[in-house]
Amino acid sequence: MAGTKTLLMLENFIDGKFLPSNSYIDSYDPSTGEVYCRVPNSGKEEIEAAVQAARAAFPGWSSRSPQERSQVLHRLADLLEQSLEELAQAESKDQGKTIALARTMDIPRSVQNFRFFASSILHHTSECTQMDHMGCLHYTVRAPVGIGVPPGVVNIVFGTGPRVGEALVSHPEVPLISFTGSQPTAERIAQLSAPHCKKLSLELGGKNPAIIFEDANLAECVPTTVRSSFANQGEICLCTSRIFVQRSIYSDFLKRFVEATRMWKVGIPSDPSASMGALISKAHLEKVRSYIKKARAEGAHILCGEGVDKLSLPPRNQAGYFMLPTVITDIKDESCCMKEEIFGPVTCVVPFDNEEEVIRRANGVKYGLAATVWSSNVGRVHRVAKELQAGLVWTNCWLIRELNLPFGGMKSSGVGREGAKDSYEFFTEIKTITIKH
């Protein structure tokens, strides 16, 4: 039929083969609100096939030398690099983010991660200790738990959490689970995996504070805090959503921050001048907007963004899931907008008077993923960073990562850490061997 669109049809990847599904789910282009893709609606049968494929592949892959596995990871990085533009376009189409962000951050970072771990696996050492008086030598070895690239090593199964997710995490032959997502989903994973005593690595939400002292360099602080609040539509677990500003500079900061936020352009993902694209789904857009309605009902003020400024989009994108970056003030710490993870382009700006007060308020939520501190006082930076209940603290910067060091949160922001040493320990089982001689 003329004008009929051809939808992209995804397939599961199990045991080295792409396999069609009997049932599919519609996937929407966030920038238009139109269905552009159909995703397998998998269940227990597909999970069982994937688990058995992984089990069959495990002996051969795990017995390969670190050098062989390193070469495979480097080859994967090469392939990602060669397909950077294609992958950036696909990531933007699926997520709604700008192509520029996918092109300059998402895909290059994936390449970097593969290369980093390809190198890292060549440099791990084991522990050894002697007990001369007992005539014994003790040493440790690590056995792989997860696996990686010939048929069966990597399996990709699409579907919903209640169907495919629950089948996977409750499967008795899946020994560990690494999950990034929301706290409610993590709670369900913990419940289902508990009978099997599975190892868990849970990277969850955040309600990340930025603390801006009166001696902060606002010329650097303001644009960086705009970026930390609204990058990727605020859909990064590390985004800033609570901004505490010392009272003596509160008015000046707020004026500059709102002006800079209004310059943060919302546009279609292909627009190279756009700073922000569309949110991930219609349901999520409505959820984010609901928080702004709650803030208004509580008496808070919306200084810019949703319901204040006009959003201009091409006709084809009018039904897309776009919203303007939004700044809320005159809001109490007890508000849901200051307590709950919104995961969107919304941030609250409030004043504080002294160091002790702001640390207490910054720590007054159930989350503890990340924080930023802005001050030219080195002693204060160290004091505040030490007292903040957060797994990562940036000072006078944001989102600078070192893969050798741990990544993860405190409190309800997660369990475990990621990074060179931490990932190695999570994805292997340690064994102590004693030799009597």
DAPEVEN-V492692 format. One record per residue. RES is the residue in three letters. PSI is psi as a letter, one per 40 degrees, with the letter a starting at -180 (NA if undefined). BURIAL is # if it has 9 or more other C-alpha atoms within 8 Angstrom, else .. Layout:
RES&PSI&BURIAL, RES&PSI&BURIAL
This chain:
MET&h&., ALA&h&., GLY&e&., THR&h&., LYS&i&., THR&h&., LEU&i&., LEU&h&., MET&h&., LEU&i&#, GLU&i&#, ASN&i&#, PHE&h&#, ILE&h&#, ASP&f&#, GLY&e&#, LYS&i&., PHE&h&., LEU&h&., PRO&i&., SER&i&#, ASN&e&., SER&i&., TYR&i&#, ILE&h&#, ASP&h&#, SER&h&#, TYR&i&#, ASP&h&#, PRO&d&#, SER&e&#, THR&e&#, GLY&e&#, GLU&i&., VAL&h&#, TYR&e&#, CYS&i&#, ARG&h&#, VAL&h&#, PRO&h&#, ASN&g&#, SER&i&#, GLY&a&#, LYS&d&#, GLU&d&., GLU&d&#, ILE&d&#, GLU&d&., ALA&d&#, ALA&d&#, VAL&d&#, GLN&d&., ALA&d&#, ALA&d&#, ARG&d&#, ALA&d&., ALA&d&#, PHE&d&#, PRO&d&., GLY&d&., TRP&d&#, SER&d&., SER&e&., ARG&i&., SER&i&., PRO&d&., GLN&d&., GLU&d&., ARG&d&#, SER&d&#, GLN&d&#, VAL&d&#, LEU&d&#, HIS&d&#, ARG&d&., LEU&d&#, ALA&d&#, ASP&d&#, LEU&d&., LEU&d&#, GLU&d&#, GLN&d&., SER&f&., LEU&d&#, GLU&d&., GLU&d&., LEU&d&#, ALA&d&#, GLN&d&#, ALA&d&., GLU&d&#, SER&d&#, LYS&d&#, ASP&d&#, GLN&d&#, GLY&e&#, LYS&i&#, THR&i&#, ILE&d&#, ALA&d&#, LEU&d&#, ALA&d&#, ARG&d&#, THR&e&., MET&d&., ASP&d&#, ILE&d&#, PRO&d&#, ARG&d&., SER&d&#, VAL&d&#, GLN&d&#, ASN&d&#, PHE&d&#, ARG&d&#, PHE&d&#, PHE&d&#, ALA&d&#, SER&d&#, SER&d&#, ILE&e&#, LEU&e&#, HIS&e&., HIS&i&., THR&i&., SER&i&., GLU&i&., CYS&h&., THR&i&., GLN&i&., MET&g&#, ASP&d&., HIS&d&., MET&e&., GLY&f&., CYS&i&#, LEU&h&#, HIS&h&#, TYR&i&#, THR&i&#, VAL&i&#, ARG&h&#, ALA&h&., PRO&i&#, VAL&d&#, GLY&i&., ILE&i&#, GLY&e&., VAL&d&#, PRO&i&#, PRO&h&#, GLY&e&#, VAL&d&#, VAL&h&#, ASN&h&#, ILE&h&., VAL&h&#, PHE&i&#, GLY&a&#, THR&i&#, GLY&d&., PRO&d&., ARG&c&#, VAL&d&#, GLY&d&#, GLU&d&#, ALA&d&#, LEU&d&#, VAL&d&#, SER&e&#, HIS&h&., PRO&e&., GLU&e&., VAL&h&#, PRO&d&., LEU&i&#, ILE&h&#, SER&h&., PHE&h&#, THR&h&., GLY&a&#, SER&i&., GLN&d&#, PRO&d&., THR&d&., ALA&d&#, GLU&d&., ARG&d&., ILE&d&#, ALA&d&#, GLN&d&., LEU&d&#, SER&e&#, ALA&d&., PRO&e&., HIS&e&., CYS&f&., LYS&i&#, LYS&h&., LEU&h&#, SER&h&#, LEU&h&#, GLU&h&#, LEU&a&#, GLY&i&#, GLY&i&#, LYS&g&#, ASN&h&#, PRO&i&#, ALA&h&#, ILE&h&#, ILE&h&#, PHE&i&#, GLU&e&#, ASP&e&., ALA&i&#, ASN&g&#, LEU&d&., ALA&d&., GLU&d&., CYS&d&#, VAL&d&#, PRO&d&#, THR&d&#, THR&d&#, VAL&d&#, ARG&d&., SER&d&#, SER&d&#, PHE&e&#, ALA&h&#, ASN&f&#, GLN&f&#, GLY&e&#, GLU&f&#, ILE&h&#, CYS&d&., LEU&e&#, CYS&i&#, THR&h&#, SER&e&#, ARG&h&#, ILE&h&#, PHE&h&#, VAL&h&#, GLN&h&#, ARG&d&#, SER&d&., ILE&e&#, TYR&d&#, SER&d&., ASP&d&., PHE&d&#, LEU&d&#, LYS&d&., ARG&d&#, PHE&d&#, VAL&d&#, GLU&d&., ALA&d&#, THR&d&#, ARG&e&#, MET&e&., TRP&g&#, LYS&h&#, VAL&h&#, GLY&i&#, ILE&i&#, PRO&d&#, SER&e&., ASP&h&#, PRO&e&., SER&e&., ALA&h&#, SER&d&#, MET&i&#, GLY&b&#, ALA&i&#, LEU&i&#, ILE&d&#, SER&i&#, LYS&d&#, ALA&d&., HIS&d&#, LEU&d&#, GLU&d&., LYS&d&#, VAL&d&#, ARG&d&#, SER&d&., TYR&d&#, ILE&d&#, LYS&d&., LYS&d&#, ALA&d&#, ARG&d&#, ALA&d&., GLU&e&., GLY&e&., ALA&i&#, HIS&h&#, ILE&h&#, LEU&d&#, CYS&i&#, GLY&b&#, GLU&h&#, GLY&e&., VAL&d&., ASP&i&., LYS&h&., LEU&h&., SER&h&., LEU&i&., PRO&i&., PRO&d&., ARG&d&., ASN&e&#, GLN&d&., ALA&e&., GLY&i&#, TYR&f&#, PHE&i&#, MET&i&#, LEU&i&#, PRO&h&#, THR&h&#, VAL&h&#, ILE&h&#, THR&i&#, ASP&f&#, ILE&i&#, LYS&i&., ASP&d&., GLU&e&., SER&i&#, CYS&d&., CYS&e&#, MET&e&#, LYS&d&#, GLU&i&., GLU&h&., ILE&d&#, PHE&f&#, GLY&a&#, PRO&g&#, VAL&h&#, THR&i&#, CYS&h&#, VAL&h&#, VAL&i&#, PRO&i&#, PHE&i&#, ASP&d&., ASN&i&., GLU&d&., GLU&d&., GLU&d&#, VAL&d&#, ILE&d&#, ARG&d&., ARG&d&., ALA&d&#, ASN&e&#, GLY&f&., VAL&i&., LYS&e&., TYR&i&#, GLY&f&#, LEU&c&#, ALA&i&#, ALA&i&#, THR&i&#, VAL&h&#, TRP&h&#, SER&i&#, SER&e&., ASN&h&., VAL&d&., GLY&d&., ARG&d&., VAL&d&#, HIS&d&., ARG&d&., VAL&d&#, ALA&d&#, LYS&d&., GLU&d&., LEU&h&#, GLN&g&., ALA&i&#, GLY&d&#, LEU&h&#, VAL&h&#, TRP&h&#, THR&h&#, ASN&f&#, CYS&i&#, TRP&i&#, LEU&f&., ILE&h&., ARG&i&., GLU&h&., LEU&e&#, ASN&d&., LEU&i&., PRO&i&#, PHE&h&#, GLY&i&#, GLY&i&#, MET&i&#, LYS&b&., SER&e&#, SER&e&#, GLY&i&#, VAL&h&#, GLY&i&#, ARG&i&#, GLU&i&#, GLY&i&#, ALA&c&#, LYS&d&#, ASP&d&#, SER&d&#, TYR&d&#, GLU&d&#, PHE&d&#, PHE&e&#, THR&i&#, GLU&h&#, ILE&i&#, LYS&h&., THR&h&., ILE&h&., THR&h&., ILE&h&., LYS&h&., HIS&NA&.
